[in-house]
């Protein structure tokens, strides 16, 4: 907290090296996610790796580049919690799409 | 008067942290975001609303992809490029990803140099960011042209489920528009930085408020968000 108070004396001041390190990590993670496709991994391994690299990259960008890590919790929670609730919407739509697919197979026949 | 009170992000008195901090900040009968100016808070809230817009696009993409009985076209093959006689899967998209990440890196450093009142470095890094952004949009134009030539339309395509085209054009089109607006604003802000508007606290022609180097950080928030959205599009649309 003391660090955050100091950082706000004149805006967000962090060493350039921090940004370069994060930049490097984003490159590495992007390469990894590209390699998932390049090597043609399939199934749950592919999906979990894609999601893992996606979350790590998003976390680095929001925390360091957007300086969220140094903001007060009041702002952090106000901005970060609502998008998490979108996952409920995802759940609803997965349920709905499965039902739509089911009815399409029943009434149209598979793929025709 | 109100200007000074609201734009002040200076040393705030020590406040409680953790959950106590959240209740104290939100119940203080004042602004909830204590050491964040209104401009930065409003950019965050705008980005939150934009998050919902892109969430809806990606959700509708998920819904049509999950509910179609026709196989989805394989993005790995659709976006492959033939370079030097060999077909490399998804290579253009990978390059676009690296370009956008690089632009985020230069933007983060532009914000840093802005707060150090290093006008030339800050403006130069913002212009590099804008150049990366313009390159990205150019490559997207190339990609769209290629796909349209191959017969992809919002209502159909040669390889599989008809919904592929509409999802593709809607999601990447909206993202490309965001990048384009970002490039325009980057050029505007970098001109202001270079001119020394924020050293003189010159008033903006639109809002008539005093300019501060915080504007560069707010611009950065938007730009990083554009990169952030691409992370999700890259993972969920191109790689899935």
HADDOCK unambig.tbl for C-alpha pairs under 7 A between the chains (distance, minus, plus):
assign (segid A and resid 5 and name CA) (segid B and resid 11 and name CA) 6.57 0.50 0.50
assign (segid A and resid 8 and name CA) (segid B and resid 9 and name CA) 6.89 0.50 0.50
assign (segid A and resid 8 and name CA) (segid B and resid 10 and name CA) 6.26 0.50 0.50
assign (segid A and resid 8 and name CA) (segid B and resid 11 and name CA) 6.34 0.50 0.50
assign (segid A and resid 9 and name CA) (segid B and resid 10 and name CA) 5.07 0.50 0.50
assign (segid A and resid 9 and name CA) (segid B and resid 11 and name CA) 5.07 0.50 0.50
assign (segid A and resid 10 and name CA) (segid B and resid 10 and name CA) 6.62 0.50 0.50
assign (segid A and resid 11 and name CA) (segid B and resid 115 and name CA) 6.48 0.50 0.50
assign (segid A and resid 11 and name CA) (segid B and resid 214 and name CA) 6.93 0.50 0.50
assign (segid A and resid 13 and name CA) (segid B and resid 112 and name CA) 6.39 0.50 0.50
assign (segid A and resid 16 and name CA) (segid B and resid 109 and name CA) 6.61 0.50 0.50
assign (segid A and resid 19 and name CA) (segid B and resid 105 and name CA) 6.67 0.50 0.50
assign (segid A and resid 19 and name CA) (segid B and resid 108 and name CA) 6.83 0.50 0.50
assign (segid A and resid 23 and name CA) (segid B and resid 105 and name CA) 5.73 0.50 0.50
assign (segid A and resid 27 and name CA) (segid B and resid 98 and name CA) 6.75 0.50 0.50
assign (segid A and resid 34 and name CA) (segid B and resid 94 and name CA) 6.64 0.50 0.50
assign (segid A and resid 37 and name CA) (segid B and resid 239 and name CA) 6.41 0.50 0.50
assign (segid A and resid 38 and name CA) (segid B and resid 89 and name CA) 6.59 0.50 0.50
assign (segid A and resid 47 and name CA) (segid B and resid 240 and name CA) 6.73 0.50 0.50
assign (segid A and resid 50 and name CA) (segid B and resid 235 and name CA) 5.98 0.50 0.50
assign (segid A and resid 54 and name CA) (segid B and resid 231 and name CA) 6.23 0.50 0.50
assign (segid A and resid 54 and name CA) (segid B and resid 232 and name CA) 6.53 0.50 0.50
assign (segid A and resid 54 and name CA) (segid B and resid 235 and name CA) 6.30 0.50 0.50
assign (segid A and resid 58 and name CA) (segid B and resid 228 and name CA) 5.91 0.50 0.50
assign (segid A and resid 58 and name CA) (segid B and resid 231 and name CA) 6.83 0.50 0.50
assign (segid A and resid 61 and name CA) (segid B and resid 224 and name CA) 6.88 0.50 0.50
assign (segid A and resid 61 and name CA) (segid B and resid 228 and name CA) 6.84 0.50 0.50
assign (segid A and resid 65 and name CA) (segid B and resid 108 and name CA) 5.77 0.50 0.50
assign (segid A and resid 65 and name CA) (segid B and resid 224 and name CA) 6.96 0.50 0.50
assign (segid A and resid 66 and name CA) (segid B and resid 221 and name CA) 5.62 0.50 0.50
assign (segid A and resid 66 and name CA) (segid B and resid 224 and name CA) 6.72 0.50 0.50
assign (segid A and resid 73 and name CA) (segid B and resid 18 and name CA) 6.61 0.50 0.50
assign (segid A and resid 73 and name CA) (segid B and resid 22 and name CA) 6.08 0.50 0.50
assign (segid A and resid 74 and name CA) (segid B and resid 22 and name CA) 4.73 0.50 0.50
assign (segid A and resid 74 and name CA) (segid B and resid 25 and name CA) 6.59 0.50 0.50
assign (segid A and resid 74 and name CA) (segid B and resid 33 and name CA) 6.52 0.50 0.50
assign (segid A and resid 75 and name CA) (segid B and resid 33 and name CA) 6.02 0.50 0.50
assign (segid A and resid 79 and name CA) (segid B and resid 48 and name CA) 6.39 0.50 0.50
assign (segid A and resid 90 and name CA) (segid B and resid 59 and name CA) 6.61 0.50 0.50
assign (segid A and resid 93 and name CA) (segid B and resid 63 and name CA) 6.23 0.50 0.50
assign (segid A and resid 94 and name CA) (segid B and resid 63 and name CA) 6.82 0.50 0.50
assign (segid A and resid 97 and name CA) (segid B and resid 63 and name CA) 5.46 0.50 0.50
assign (segid A and resid 97 and name CA) (segid B and resid 66 and name CA) 5.82 0.50 0.50
assign (segid A and resid 97 and name CA) (segid B and resid 67 and name CA) 4.77 0.50 0.50
assign (segid A and resid 98 and name CA) (segid B and resid 67 and name CA) 6.23 0.50 0.50
assign (segid A and resid 100 and name CA) (segid B and resid 67 and name CA) 5.69 0.50 0.50
assign (segid A and resid 101 and name CA) (segid B and resid 67 and name CA) 4.43 0.50 0.50
assign (segid A and resid 101 and name CA) (segid B and resid 68 and name CA) 6.28 0.50 0.50
assign (segid A and resid 101 and name CA) (segid B and resid 69 and name CA) 6.70 0.50 0.50
assign (segid A and resid 110 and name CA) (segid B and resid 69 and name CA) 6.35 0.50 0.50
assign (segid A and resid 111 and name CA) (segid B and resid 69 and name CA) 5.05 0.50 0.50
assign (segid A and resid 111 and name CA) (segid B and resid 70 and name CA) 5.46 0.50 0.50
